[in-house]
């Protein structure tokens, strides 16, 4: 495995300063965003598809520093029933086309989340039983069969046309695909182009075991994010893990995203990467740093130190 970093955490830096920072940090690759919820500070797909000279210049800058593009990322909700969904789908497709043009084989993205019934105006994350009340089975069927399956059949077709080999769907909350079981529900319908971006941080707060998840996923692991979560002692025992407080309200949340090693020790991370490698994944591990309990610089450096000490080479 090789270590990369999601560059949005350095969104305050220029493109060249970001690359120089990555070299100093000792990472081998970069995962950059093309659009979606991110402002895509370093590698906007729409701009680079329009300006081939700028694209060529940026690729030369990357190559000159001995870095590789690990993946292009477009975290988005292309199934939102409103205007945002239309924009996100367009920017996802632009990111996919850009990846195909420059030979990047992996797109890190999200499955999307639609409305629960025709005419609804907002996405609806149905995570309670689909057998009650009586209308639930139809809502579940509608979201998957009428909305998600057609979109992903189209995106798989587009990937084949442009030369993208893998979609890595993050197991993020408020998405149709948020764990291995839901990933396989989509994958069994649209094929093996769709796999998971295995991000342990989200599985932790859902009460799942990322090591067990890796064993279950096997060849469906298409990418991996290095990101940790700490369940906060005492608070989680009182209020559970369905946390709605702002991510910056770290002292009062029942769980927090933290630097790698600040939630689970290095022995846990060694076992995790060992199992991920054992089941067949030998690709990139991208640090995604979203720790608001410490400075960004400290979080990046401590996470890189932990990942360098634990990923399976």
C-alpha positions in Angstrom: 0.0 0.0 0.0 1.0 3.6 -0.5 0.2 6.7 1.4 -1.7 9.7 -0.1 -3.5 12.6 1.3 -6.9 14.3 0.5 -5.7 17.7 -0.4 -8.8 19.7 0.6 -7.3 19.9 4.1 -4.7 22.2 2.5 -7.3 24.2 0.7 -5.9 27.5 2.0 -2.7 26.8 0.0 -2.1 27.4 -3.6 -1.7 24.4 -5.9 2.1 24.6 -6.0 2.4 25.3 -2.3 0.1 22.3 -1.6 2.3 20.0 -3.7 5.5 21.2 -2.0 3.8 20.6 1.4 3.0 17.0 0.3 6.6 16.4 -0.6 7.7 17.7 2.9 5.1 15.4 4.6 6.5 12.4 2.8 3.3 11.2 1.1 3.6 9.5 -2.3 0.2 10.5 -3.7 -2.6 13.0 -3.7 -6.4 12.7 -3.8 -7.9 15.8 -5.2 -11.5 16.9 -5.5 -13.1 17.8 -8.8 -16.4 19.2 -7.5 -19.5 18.3 -5.5 -19.7 19.6 -1.9 -16.1 20.7 -2.0 -15.0 23.9 -3.6 -12.3 21.8 -5.3 -9.5 24.3 -4.5 -6.7 22.5 -6.4 -8.2 20.5 -9.3 -11.6 21.6 -10.5 -12.9 19.3 -13.2 -14.9 21.8 -15.1 -12.0 24.3 -15.3 -9.5 21.7 -16.4 -11.7 20.2 -19.0 -12.1 23.6 -20.5 -8.4 24.7 -20.2 -6.2 21.9 -21.4 -3.1 24.1 -21.1 -3.8 24.6 -17.4 -4.4 20.9 -17.0 -1.0 20.1 -18.7 0.8 22.6 -16.4 -0.7 21.1 -13.3 0.1 17.5 -14.3 3.7 18.6 -15.0 3.9 20.1 -11.5 2.7 16.9 -10.0 5.2 14.8 -12.0 8.1 17.1 -11.3 7.7 16.4 -7.6 7.5 12.6 -7.9 3.9 12.5 -6.8 1.0 10.5 -8.3 -2.7 11.1 -8.4 -4.1 8.4 -6.2 -7.7 9.1 -7.1 -10.1 12.0 -8.0 -12.8 12.7 -5.5 -16.2 14.1 -6.0 -18.2 13.7 -2.8 -21.7 14.7 -3.7 -25.4 13.7 -3.8 -26.3 13.2 -7.4 -29.7 11.8 -6.3 -30.9 15.0 -4.5 -34.3 15.9 -6.1 -33.5 19.6 -6.3 -31.1 21.7 -8.3 -28.2 20.6 -6.2 -28.6 17.0 -7.4 -28.5 18.2 -11.0 -25.3 20.1 -10.3 -23.7 17.3 -8.4 -24.4 14.8 -11.1 -22.9 17.1 -13.7 -19.8 17.7 -11.6 -19.5 13.9 -10.9 -19.6 13.2 -14.6 -17.1 16.0 -15.3 -14.7 14.5 -12.7 -15.1 11.0 -14.2 -14.4 12.4 -17.7 -11.3 14.3 -16.4 -10.1 11.1 -14.7 -10.4 9.2 -18.0 -8.6 11.9 -19.9 -5.5 11.8 -17.6 -5.5 8.1 -16.9 -6.7 8.1 -13.3 -8.6 4.8 -12.7 -10.4 5.4 -9.4 -13.2 7.8 -8.5 -13.9 8.3 -4.8 -17.5 9.4 -4.4 -20.8 8.7 -2.7 -23.9 6.7 -3.8 -26.3 9.6 -3.4 -29.5 9.8 -1.4 -32.9 10.5 -3.1 -36.3 11.5 -1.8 -38.5 8.8 -0.3 -41.4 9.2 -2.8 -42.2 11.0 -6.1 -42.7 14.7 -5.5 -40.7 15.0 -2.3 -38.3 17.9 -2.3 -35.6 16.7 0.1 -33.5 13.5 0.5 -34.7 11.1 3.1 -32.3 8.7 4.9 -34.5 5.7 5.7 -32.6 3.9 8.5 -35.5 2.6 10.5 -37.2 -0.7 9.7 -38.5 -1.0 6.1 -41.3 -3.4 7.2 -43.3 -0.8 9.3 -45.2 1.4 8.9 -47.0 -0.1 5.9 -45.7 2.5 3.4 -42.0 1.7 4.1 -41.4 -1.2 1.7 -42.5 1.0 -1.3 -40.4 3.9 -0.1 -37.4 1.6 0.1 -38.1 0.0 -3.4 -38.6 3.5 -4.9 -35.3 4.8 -3.7 -33.3 1.9 -4.9 -35.0 0.6 -8.0 -36.5 3.8 -9.4 -33.8 6.3 -8.5 -30.4 4.7 -7.5 -30.2 1.8 -9.9 -30.8 3.8 -13.1 -28.2 6.4 -12.1 -25.5 3.9 -11.3 -26.1 1.9 -14.5 -25.5 5.1 -16.4 -22.3 5.9 -14.4 -20.9 2.5 -14.8 -21.5 2.8 -18.6 -19.7 6.2 -18.5 -16.8 4.7 -16.7 -16.4 2.1 -19.3 -16.5 4.7 -22.1 -13.8 6.9 -20.6 -11.5 4.2 -19.1 -12.3 4.6 -15.4 -12.1 1.2 -13.7 -13.3 1.8 -10.2 -15.9 3.7 -8.3 -15.1 3.8 -4.5 -18.2 4.7 -2.6 -17.5 6.1 0.8 -19.5 4.4 3.6 -20.8 7.8 4.7 -24.0 8.6 6.6 -27.1 9.9 4.9 -26.3 8.0 1.7 -28.0 4.9 0.3 -24.7 3.1 0.5 -23.4 3.5 4.0 -22.1 0.0 5.0 -21.0 -3.3 3.3 -24.5 -4.6 3.1 -25.9 -1.6 1.2 -22.8 -1.6 -1.0 -23.4 -5.1 -2.1 -27.1 -4.3 -2.8 -25.9 -1.8 -5.4 -22.9 -3.8 -6.6 -25.0 -6.9 -7.2 -27.3 -4.8 -9.5 -24.8 -2.7 -11.5 -21.6 -4.8 -11.3 -18.1 -4.8 -9.9 -17.1 -1.4 -11.2 -18.8 -0.2 -8.0 -16.9 -0.9 -4.7 -16.3 0.8 -1.4 -14.0 3.5 -0.2 -13.5 1.8 3.1 -13.4 4.6 5.7 -13.1 3.2 9.2 -14.1 6.5 10.9 -17.8 6.3 9.8 -18.1 2.6 10.7 -16.8 3.3 14.2 -19.6 5.7 15.2 -22.2 3.4 13.6 -21.1 0.7 16.0 -19.5 -1.5 13.3 -16.1 -3.2 13.3 -14.0 -2.0 10.3 -11.8 -5.1 10.5 -14.8 -7.3 10.1 -16.1 -5.1 7.4 -12.9 -5.4 5.5 -13.1 -9.2 5.6 -16.7 -9.1 4.3 -15.8 -6.7 1.5 -12.8 -8.5 0.1 -12.3 -7.5 -3.5 -15.0 -4.9 -3.2 -12.5 -2.6 -1.4 -11.6 -0.1 -4.1 -10.0 2.6 -2.0 -9.2 3.3 1.6 -9.3 6.4 3.8 -7.1 6.7 6.8 -9.3 8.4 9.3 -10.1 7.8 13.0 -13.1 8.3 15.3 -13.1 8.5 19.1 -16.2 7.6 21.0 -16.2 10.0 23.9 -16.4 8.4 27.3 -19.5 9.0 29.3 -21.3 11.1 26.8 -22.0 8.3 24.4 -23.3 6.1 27.3 -25.9 8.8 28.0 -27.0 9.9 24.5 -25.9 7.1 22.1 -24.1 7.6 18.8 -26.7 9.4 16.7 -24.9 12.8 17.1 -26.5 16.0 15.6 -24.2 18.6 17.2 -21.9 20.6 14.9 -18.5 18.9 14.3 -16.7 21.8 15.9 -18.6 21.4 19.2 -16.0 18.7 20.1 -16.3 18.9 23.9 -20.0 18.1 23.9 -20.3 15.5 21.1 -20.6 11.8 21.8 -18.0 11.0 19.2 -15.5 13.0 17.2 -13.4 12.5 14.1 -9.8 12.6 15.3 -6.3 12.2 14.0 -5.2 8.6 13.3 -4.2 7.0 16.6 -6.1 9.4 18.8 -9.2 7.2 18.7 -7.7 3.7 18.2 -4.1 2.7 19.0 -1.5 1.7 16.5 -1.9 -2.0 17.2 -5.5 -1.7 16.0 -4.4 0.1 12.8 -1.7 -2.5 12.2 -4.3 -5.2 12.3 -6.8 -3.3 10.2 -4.3 -2.7 7.4 -3.0 -6.3 7.7 -6.5 -7.6 7.1 -7.2 -5.2 4.3 -4.0 -6.3 2.6 -4.8 -10.0 3.3 -8.2 -9.8 1.5 -6.5 -8.5 -1.6 -6.3 -4.7 -1.4 -2.9 -3.3 -2.2 -3.8 0.3 -3.3 -3.7 3.7 -1.9 -4.5 4.8 1.7 -5.5 8.5 1.7 -5.3 10.5 4.9 -8.5 12.5 5.4 -7.9 14.9 8.3 -11.0 16.3 10.0 -9.9 16.6 13.6 -11.2 19.7 15.3 -9.7 18.8 18.7 -6.2 19.9 17.7 -4.5 22.1 15.1 -4.7 21.1 11.5 -0.9 20.9 11.3 -0.6 18.7 14.4 -3.4 16.5 13.1 -1.9 16.0 9.7 1.6 15.2 11.1 0.5 12.8 13.8 -1.8 11.0 11.4 0.9 10.6 8.8 3.3 9.3 11.4 0.7 6.8 12.5 -0.2 5.7 9.0 3.5 5.4 8.0 4.0 3.1 11.0 1.0 0.9 10.3 0.1 0.5 6.6 1.1 -2.8 5.0 3.7 -2.4 2.4 
